[in-house]
């Protein structure tokens, strides 16, 4: 089975939180989103979107909702786009922006690095725990890590990440 090796990391969080994993080339962007949610440790309960385009203009949106899609943006339903069709004949590596939770505004960079012959989706490596959801985005997370937010769960370990513990479909 053809797959792609994907690297994803969070913007505006230091030290870097990232994952490398494989995704079947036949996955739709809806399925790709589900894999990203599991890999990063998000619950999937918030809206999301993939953005891509030329240069700094990321006006092409692939998502399950048209929320936060401007009139000048090109919207495509994520159930209608398959990864291998999206990649097509483009040269890898290929970069996209992935936004999750439009209120907290978690922004990720997704890099489709290379083709692979992996049999199934699999987490290959990564570093650090995913921030808790609803902690206020990168700014709120920095406050939590600095001890400025008292609601932070005492057993949260920001350094903990075990790729073997993530079970993908």
C-alpha positions in Angstrom: 0.0 0.0 0.0 1.3 3.5 -0.8 1.6 5.9 2.0 3.0 9.3 2.8 5.4 10.2 5.6 4.0 13.3 7.4 5.6 15.6 9.8 3.4 18.0 11.8 4.3 20.6 14.4 2.6 23.3 16.4 3.4 26.9 15.7 4.2 29.3 18.6 5.1 26.7 21.1 8.6 26.2 22.5 10.2 23.7 22.8 8.7 22.3 19.7 5.9 19.7 19.8 6.0 17.5 16.7 5.1 14.1 15.3 6.1 12.1 12.3 3.7 9.4 11.0 2.5 7.6 7.9 -0.9 8.1 6.3 -2.3 5.9 3.4 -2.2 7.7 0.1 -5.9 6.7 -0.4 -7.0 8.6 2.8 -9.5 11.5 2.3 -8.7 14.7 4.1 -11.5 13.8 6.5 -9.6 10.6 7.4 -6.3 12.6 7.4 -7.9 14.9 10.0 -8.9 12.0 12.2 -5.3 10.6 12.1 -3.9 14.1 13.0 -6.3 14.3 15.9 -5.1 11.0 17.4 -1.4 11.6 16.6 -1.4 15.1 18.3 -3.6 14.1 21.2 -6.5 16.4 20.4 -10.1 15.2 21.0 -11.5 16.2 17.6 -14.4 18.2 19.2 -13.5 21.5 17.4 -13.7 22.8 13.9 -10.6 22.5 11.8 -9.3 23.3 8.3 -6.4 22.7 6.0 -5.1 25.7 4.0 -2.7 25.7 1.1 -1.8 27.9 -1.8 1.1 29.8 -3.4 3.5 31.8 -1.4 2.0 33.6 1.6 -1.5 33.4 0.2 -3.2 30.3 1.7 -6.6 30.8 0.1 -7.4 27.2 -0.8 -9.3 25.6 2.1 -10.1 21.9 2.6 -12.5 21.4 5.5 -15.7 20.0 6.8 -17.1 23.5 7.5 -17.1 26.8 5.7 -16.7 28.6 9.0 -13.8 31.1 8.8 -13.6 30.7 5.0 -13.5 34.1 3.4 -15.3 35.0 0.2 -12.0 35.2 -1.7 -11.0 31.7 -0.5 -11.6 28.5 -2.5 -13.4 25.9 -0.3 -13.4 22.1 -0.9 -15.2 19.5 1.2 -12.6 17.3 3.0 -14.6 14.2 2.2 -14.1 14.8 -1.6 -10.3 15.2 -1.6 -7.9 12.1 -1.5 -4.3 12.7 -0.4 -2.8 11.0 -3.5 -5.0 13.2 -5.8 -4.0 16.3 -3.8 -0.3 15.5 -4.1 -0.6 14.4 -7.7 2.6 15.1 -9.5 3.9 17.8 -7.2 7.4 17.5 -5.9 7.7 16.5 -2.2 8.1 17.9 0.4 4.7 19.7 0.3 3.5 22.1 3.0 0.1 22.9 4.4 -1.3 24.8 7.3 -3.7 22.9 9.6 -5.9 25.0 12.0 -7.7 23.3 14.9 -10.1 25.0 17.3 -10.8 28.4 15.8 -11.2 29.9 19.3 -7.9 28.7 20.8 -6.4 28.9 17.3 -4.0 26.0 17.4 -2.0 26.3 14.1 0.1 23.5 12.8 2.5 23.1 9.9 2.0 19.8 8.0 4.7 18.6 5.7 4.1 15.7 3.4 7.7 14.6 3.3 7.9 11.6 1.1 6.3 8.5 -0.2 6.4 5.3 1.8 5.3 1.7 1.5 3.9 1.4 5.0 1.0 -1.0 5.4 -1.1 1.1 7.8 -1.0 4.5 9.5 1.7 4.5 12.2 3.3 7.0 14.5 7.1 6.9 13.8 8.4 9.5 16.3 7.8 12.8 17.9 8.5 14.9 21.0 6.5 16.4 23.9 2.9 16.0 25.0 0.1 17.8 23.2 -1.1 20.8 25.2 -4.4 20.3 27.0 -7.4 21.4 24.9 -9.2 24.6 25.9 -6.1 26.0 27.6 -6.2 29.2 25.6 -4.1 28.3 22.6 -0.3 28.9 22.5 -0.5 32.0 24.8 -2.6 30.2 27.4 -0.4 27.2 27.2 2.7 29.4 27.8 0.9 30.8 30.9 0.2 27.2 32.1 3.8 26.2 31.7 4.9 29.3 33.5 2.7 28.4 36.5 0.3 31.3 35.9 -2.8 29.1 35.4 -4.0 27.4 38.6 -6.5 25.1 36.7 -3.6 23.2 35.1 -3.8 19.4 35.9 -1.0 18.5 38.3 -0.3 15.2 36.5 0.3 16.8 33.1 3.8 16.1 31.9 4.8 18.3 29.0 7.7 16.1 28.1 5.8 12.9 28.0 5.3 11.3 24.6 5.2 7.6 23.7 4.6 6.9 20.0 3.8 3.3 20.9 0.8 4.4 22.9 -1.0 5.9 20.0 -3.3 3.4 18.2 -4.3 4.5 14.7 -7.1 3.0 12.6 
